[in-house]
Amino acid sequence: MGSLQHGVERRVRKLMLCIGIAVGLLIIVSEAKSQEKNIYLYGRVTTINGDKYQGALRWGGDEAYWVDLFNAQKTSSDFLKFLSKKEIQQISDQEGGSSWLGIDLGVLSIWDDKYSRTAHQFDSRFGDIKSIKPTGRSRAQVALKNGVIVEVSGSGFSDVGASVSVYDEELGIVKLDWARIEKVEFLESGKKLKSLFGEAIYGKVKAGRRGVFEGTIQWDQGTSENNHNERFLEDILNGEDRDGDKNIPFRSITKIVKNRNGVDVTLKSGREFYLTGTNDVNNENSGIVINDREIGKIIVSWRDFEELEIIESKNQGPSYSEFPSSTGLRATVINRDGEKISGLIAYDLDEAWEYETLDGQDDRVVYKIPFRNIKNIIPKNFSYSMVILRNGKELLLGESRDVSEDNDGVLIFTSKDAKPTYIRWSQIDEIIFD
């Protein structure tokens, strides 16, 4: 009997060991799959005659990742109709269709002829967008994941009116002009895409006292489709040394360090070069863009750039499904008298959703921060505000209406039926986001 019981116990231990190994393998496979995310734009483009092309996308000659921003200009402000004539006049003196909380905001019309103001910019990461539908040469309807549709203009921006390139699995790269596009629908690819337009440059950028930023990199940011900025490891860093021209693929580079009028470049092999003579490696460089997932988009000027270390990462950025549907900015606003009012807010009488961005600068370093990454905003004076991120990082930002006296203030909706409370920017002590 003892021998029989011992045999049973041994078989049970073997069975438990096998189950443990199986569970461990399952976890490893699951983690590997979770790391193999598609960070690249992917979707379906329908042309005006009904043809459809589906695959990886590149917007214009620039945007290629879900964290990249679609930039345009909003054509109306839905929140001004909640203000009195006196409040409108105060804002005017100072400056010199969707549904939200069940409130039908409609389209501004009553004050159109009485109030002229600086137009608000529309910035949204592509991962928050459901579709984009051209409605004219420089106009479009942008449908967000939460069902909100925003009418935008391309005035001053290149994203509206841009061509869209599709990596069609059967046809290869198909470049479609804006005038030929009926609609662009963004989709989760369902699998990790291999290098189609190229594999992302990913790394850490040192920017002096501002610290270190990590994310996908755009080297020498461009301003148009014809400006060949470097975003992929296959792209080339151009420069000169004593022996002549050097054209080095970013894939071969491990570190770029600014040095006098050029850069020291270290290759993965250990070879080193000092390069000068081109806008890739001197003060004609228009800045390095980092998409840091805990901050947002940061543009580091050449003056502030110190070093780029190119690294490998299994978590280069979010996939399309990782961008949540926005539900509305909810916060507690503390005024100068210490009164606290909580509810859904319209920041700067404009931004009402987590996907929207707060713009600001620390000297020449530019930040575009999705509101979902922000915990506190504390106005400091007429020109600057302290912005505290959810990861604890503190930024003193200025040079933007979002963080200065040019801000139009905040509307707070405490409930669906209550009249919203308006607080001018000069009367705000702190905003604490839920």
SULSULVEN-V180220 format. One record per residue. RES is the residue in three letters. OMEGA is omega as a letter, one per 40 degrees, with the letter a starting at -180 (none if undefined). NEAR is the number of other ideal C-beta (glycine too) atoms within 12 Angstrom. D_FIRST is the distance of its C-alpha to the first C-alpha in whole Angstrom. Layout:
[[RES	OMEGA	NEAR	D_FIRST] [RES	OMEGA	NEAR	D_FIRST]]
This chain:
[[MET	i	7	0] [GLY	i	8	4] [SER	i	9	5] [LEU	a	10	5] [GLN	i	11	6] [HIS	i	12	9] [GLY	i	13	10] [VAL	a	14	11] [GLU	a	14	12] [ARG	i	14	14] [ARG	i	14	16] [VAL	i	14	17] [ARG	i	14	18] [LYS	i	14	20] [LEU	i	14	21] [MET	i	14	23] [LEU	i	14	24] [CYS	i	14	26] [ILE	i	14	27] [GLY	i	14	29] [ILE	a	14	30] [ALA	i	14	32] [VAL	i	14	33] [GLY	i	14	35] [LEU	i	14	36] [LEU	i	14	37] [ILE	a	14	39] [ILE	i	14	41] [VAL	a	14	42] [SER	i	13	43] [GLU	i	15	45] [ALA	i	14	47] [LYS	a	17	48] [SER	i	17	49] [GLN	a	19	51] [GLU	a	20	53] [LYS	i	33	55] [ASN	a	34	59] [ILE	a	42	61] [TYR	i	44	64] [LEU	a	44	66] [TYR	i	39	65] [GLY	a	37	67] [ARG	i	29	69] [VAL	i	40	73] [THR	a	24	75] [THR	a	22	78] [ILE	i	17	81] [ASN	i	11	81] [GLY	i	12	78] [ASP	a	19	76] [LYS	i	24	73] [TYR	a	32	71] [GLN	i	25	68] [GLY	i	32	66] [ALA	a	39	66] [LEU	i	45	70] [ARG	a	34	72] [TRP	a	42	75] [GLY	i	32	78] [GLY	a	25	78] [ASP	a	36	76] [GLU	a	43	73] [ALA	a	39	70] [TYR	i	45	67] [TRP	a	42	65] [VAL	i	45	67] [ASP	a	39	70] [LEU	i	38	73] [PHE	a	46	75] [ASN	i	35	78] [ALA	i	35	81] [GLN	i	28	83] [LYS	a	38	83] [THR	i	29	86] [SER	i	29	86] [SER	a	37	84] [ASP	a	34	83] [PHE	a	40	83] [LEU	a	36	86] [LYS	i	27	87] [PHE	a	33	85] [LEU	i	33	88] [SER	i	16	91] [LYS	i	15	94] [LYS	i	12	95] [GLU	i	27	91] [ILE	a	31	92] [GLN	i	17	95] [GLN	i	22	94] [ILE	a	36	91] [SER	i	20	94] [ASP	a	14	96] [GLN	a	24	94] [GLU	a	24	93] [GLY	none	10	97] [GLY	a	19	80] [SER	i	29	76] [SER	a	17	75] [TRP	a	32	73] [LEU	a	28	72] [GLY	a	13	73] [ILE	i	26	76] [ASP	a	14	79] [LEU	i	30	80] [GLY	a	18	82] [VAL	a	21	85] [LEU	i	28	87] [SER	a	15	91] [ILE	a	19	93] [TRP	a	26	93] [ASP	a	16	94] [ASP	a	9	97] [LYS	a	17	97] [TYR	i	27	95] [SER	a	15	95] [ARG	i	30	92] [THR	a	24	90] [ALA	i	21	87] [HIS	i	36	84] [GLN	i	32	82] [PHE	i	43	79] [ASP	i	37	76] [SER	i	44	72] [ARG	a	44	69] [PHE	i	43	69] [GLY	i	40	65] [ASP	a	39	67] [ILE	i	45	69] [LYS	a	32	68] [SER	i	29	71] [ILE	a	43	75] [LYS	i	26	78] [PRO	i	35	81] [THR	i	25	84] [GLY	a	19	87] [ARG	a	16	88] [SER	i	22	87] [ARG	a	25	85] [ALA	i	39	81] [GLN	i	28	79] [VAL	i	43	75] [ALA	i	27	73] [LEU	a	35	70] [LYS	a	31	66] [ASN	i	26	67] [GLY	i	19	69] [VAL	i	32	72] [ILE	a	27	75] [VAL	i	45	78] [GLU	a	29	81] [VAL	i	37	82] [SER	a	29	85] [GLY	a	30	85] [SER	i	22	88] [GLY	a	18	88] [PHE	a	29	84] [SER	a	26	83] [ASP	i	38	80] [VAL	a	37	82] [GLY	a	30	84] [ALA	i	34	81] [SER	i	30	80] [VAL	i	46	76] [SER	a	33	75] [VAL	i	37	72] [TYR	i	30	69] [ASP	a	24	69] [GLU	i	18	66] [GLU	a	12	68] [LEU	a	16	72] [GLY	a	15	71] [ILE	i	21	73] [VAL	i	26	75] [LYS	a	25	78] [LEU	i	34	79] [ASP	a	19	82] [TRP	a	32	82] [ALA	a	18	85] [ARG	a	22	83] [ILE	i	39	80] [GLU	a	26	79] [LYS	i	30	76] [VAL	i	42	73] [GLU	a	28	69] [PHE	a	39	67] [LEU	i	31	63] [GLU	a	26	60] [SER	a	28	59] [GLY	i	15	56] [LYS	i	17	55] [LYS	i	23	56] [LEU	i	30	59] [LYS	a	16	60] [SER	i	18	64] [LEU	i	28	66] [PHE	i	32	69] [GLY	i	26	67] [GLU	a	28	65] [ALA	i	41	65] [ILE	a	42	67] [TYR	a	35	64] [GLY	i	35	65] [LYS	i	28	66] [VAL	i	42	70] [LYS	a	24	71] [ALA	i	33	74] [GLY	a	20	75] [ARG	a	13	75] [ARG	i	31	74] [GLY	a	25	70] [VAL	i	25	68] [PHE	a	39	67] [GLU	i	28	65] [GLY	i	36	64] [THR	a	41	66] [ILE	i	45	69] [GLN	a	41	73] [TRP	a	43	75] [ASP	a	38	79] [GLN	i	33	79] [GLY	a	26	81] [THR	a	21	83] [SER	a	18	84] [GLU	a	23	82] [ASN	a	13	84] [ASN	a	19	83] [HIS	i	22	80] [ASN	a	34	78] [GLU	a	42	75] [ARG	a	39	71] [PHE	a	30	69] [LEU	i	30	68] [GLU	i	19	70] [ASP	a	31	73] [ILE	i	28	76] [LEU	a	40	77] [ASN	i	30	81] [GLY	i	33	83] [GLU	i	24	85] [ASP	a	23	85] [ARG	a	13	87] [ASP	i	10	86] [GLY	a	12	87] [ASP	i	19	85] [LYS	i	29	81] [ASN	a	22	79] [ILE	i	35	75] [PRO	i	22	73] [PHE	i	35	71] [ARG	a	24	67] [SER	a	25	69] [ILE	i	39	69] [THR	a	27	67] [LYS	i	29	70] [ILE	a	41	73] [VAL	i	24	75] [LYS	a	32	79] [ASN	a	22	81] [ARG	a	13	85] [ASN	a	19	86] [GLY	a	30	83] [VAL	i	40	79] [ASP	a	26	77] [VAL	i	38	75] [THR	i	25	72] [LEU	i	22	70] [LYS	i	20	66] [SER	a	13	67] [GLY	i	12	69] [ARG	a	17	72] [GLU	i	21	75] [PHE	i	31	78] [TYR	a	25	81] [LEU	i	37	82] [THR	i	27	85] [GLY	i	21	88] [THR	a	26	86] [ASN	i	26	85] [ASP	a	38	81] [VAL	i	40	81] [ASN	a	25	84] [ASN	i	22	86] [GLU	i	19	87] [ASN	a	36	83] [SER	i	27	83] [GLY	i	31	79] [ILE	a	45	76] [VAL	i	41	74] [ILE	i	45	70] [ASN	a	42	68] [ASP	a	38	65] [ARG	i	35	63] [GLU	a	27	63] [ILE	a	42	67] [GLY	i	42	68] [LYS	i	40	71] [ILE	i	46	73] [ILE	a	41	76] [VAL	i	42	77] [SER	i	28	80] [TRP	i	30	81] [ARG	a	21	83] [ASP	a	29	79] [PHE	i	37	77] [GLU	a	28	76] [GLU	i	26	73] [LEU	i	42	71] [GLU	i	26	67] [ILE	a	37	66] [ILE	i	24	62] [GLU	i	18	59] [SER	i	22	57] [LYS	a	16	54] [ASN	a	22	56] [GLN	a	34	59] [GLY	a	36	60] [PRO	i	31	59] [SER	a	32	59] [TYR	a	33	61] [SER	a	21	58] [GLU	i	22	58] [PHE	a	32	61] [PRO	i	19	61] [SER	a	21	63] [SER	a	31	66] [THR	i	21	66] [GLY	i	34	69] [LEU	i	38	70] [ARG	a	28	69] [ALA	i	34	70] [THR	i	27	72] [VAL	i	42	75] [ILE	a	24	77] [ASN	a	24	81] [ARG	i	15	83] [ASP	i	12	83] [GLY	i	12	79] [GLU	a	17	79] [LYS	i	20	75] [ILE	a	31	75] [SER	i	23	72] [GLY	i	31	72] [LEU	a	36	72] [ILE	i	41	75] [ALA	a	42	77] [TYR	a	39	78] [ASP	a	42	81] [LEU	a	43	82] [ASP	a	40	80] [GLU	a	44	76] [ALA	a	41	74] [TRP	a	39	71] [GLU	a	36	68] [TYR	a	40	69] [GLU	a	40	72] [THR	i	39	73] [LEU	a	43	75] [ASP	i	39	78] [GLY	i	37	79] [GLN	i	32	80] [ASP	a	34	79] [ASP	a	22	83] [ARG	i	22	82] [VAL	a	35	79] [VAL	i	35	78] [TYR	i	41	75] [LYS	a	39	74] [ILE	i	44	71] [PRO	a	38	69] [PHE	i	41	69] [ARG	i	35	66] [ASN	a	33	65] [ILE	i	41	68] [LYS	a	27	67] [ASN	i	29	70] [ILE	a	42	74] [ILE	i	24	77] [PRO	a	36	80] [LYS	i	23	82] [ASN	a	15	85] [PHE	a	16	88] [SER	a	20	86] [TYR	i	25	83] [SER	i	41	79] [MET	i	25	76] [VAL	a	41	73] [ILE	a	25	70] [LEU	a	29	67] [ARG	i	23	63] [ASN	i	19	62] [GLY	a	14	64] [LYS	a	27	67] [GLU	a	22	71] [LEU	i	41	74] [LEU	a	27	77] [LEU	i	39	79] [GLY	i	30	82] [GLU	a	21	85] [SER	i	30	83] [ARG	a	33	84] [ASP	a	40	81] [VAL	a	37	81] [SER	a	29	84] [GLU	i	27	87] [ASP	i	30	88] [ASN	a	40	85] [ASP	i	38	86] [GLY	a	38	83] [VAL	i	43	80] [LEU	a	40	80] [ILE	i	36	77] [PHE	a	31	76] [THR	i	22	74] [SER	a	16	73] [LYS	a	16	74] [ASP	a	10	77] [ALA	i	17	79] [LYS	a	16	82] [PRO	i	33	80] [THR	i	28	81] [TYR	i	30	83] [ILE	i	37	83] [ARG	a	29	86] [TRP	a	35	84] [SER	a	21	86] [GLN	a	25	85] [ILE	i	38	81] [ASP	a	26	80] [GLU	i	28	76] [ILE	a	43	74] [ILE	a	23	70] [PHE	a	32	68] [ASP	none	21	65]]
